[in-house]
């Protein structure tokens, strides 16, 4: 019996198992990078190959969130978890406050 013999056993991989793997990736790899910008992402649900994610902190309302989900989160999850076919951002980006503008900041009009 080899070190990776457990991989040879055919076990059904359920959506719950995949969701658990996604959460591990988020907690240990993705969120540490997003925390550098005072943001985070969480898994809302996983079913039929689709992971639905929700941004929080400064990622909510951020103009770069679409790129973050597509080129960061989705790309990494697909590379590491082959059952992930699609990642969807379900964040309400219009809720909350703009993370880059604080009430009372001076706004310089463009002439």
N, C-alpha and C positions, 0 to 999 in steps of 0.2 A: 504494500500500500504506500503510494507516494505522498508527498507533502500536499499536493493539490488533488488528491483522489476524490474529495468531496465534490469537486466541480463536475466529475464524470457522472454523478448520480442525477438522473432526470427528475427534477423537482419542479412542480408548477410554480411559476413566478406570478404572484398575484399583484393587483394594483396596489394593495396595501404594502407589500414588500418593496415595490418600486418607489412608492411615496416615501417610505422610510429611508431608502438610499438617497433620494433627492434631498430630503431634509438634512441628512448628514453632509452632503456636498455643500448645501447652502450654509450650514453652521460652521463648517471647518474650512471652507475654501472661498466661497463667494462673499458672504457677509463680512469677513475680516477686511476684504478690499473695499467694500461699500462703506464700512464704518470710517474709513479714512476721509470720507466726504460727508460724514454724519448721516448716513442713510443705511437702509437695510431692505431685504426682500424676504418674503415668506411664501411657502407653498400653501395655496388655498385648497386645491384638490388635484388629484391625478386620476384620469380615467381614459380608456381607449387611446392611449398614446399621447394624450394632451395634458401638460402640466399648466395649471392656472396659477399665476403668481401675483402677489400684491406688494407694491413698494411702500416704504414708510420713511419717516425722517425727511432729510433733504432730497431724497429721491422722488418723493411725491411732489408732483408739479414741476419737476426738473425737465428742461427742454431736451436733455440728453437721455432721458429714460428709455425712449424707443431704441436707441442705439445700444444702450446697456443691456436691455432684455434680449435683443437680437444677436449682437456681436459678442456679448459677454456671457450672459446666463445661458441662453439657448445653445450657443455653440459649445460651451463647456459641458453642459448636461448631456447633449447628444453624443459627444465624444466619449463620455465616461459611462453612460447608461443607454445602451442601444434601444431600449423599449421607449425612450422619449422621442417622439416624432415631431412634436410641436410644443412651443412654449408661448402662452398667451398672457399678456399683461391685463389684469382686471382691476387695476387701481383707478379710483376716481381722482384723476389729476386736477380736476377743477375744484375739489374740496380742499379745505385747509388754506394755508397761506403760502405765498410764493417764497421758497426758501432763500432766494437771492435778493429779496427786497424787503426791507424793514420799514414799517410805518415811520414817517418822519425823515427818511433818508433824502438827501438833496438830489433832485433830479435835474440834470442839465439838459435843456431842450436842444435838439439838433437844428441848426440854422440852415 
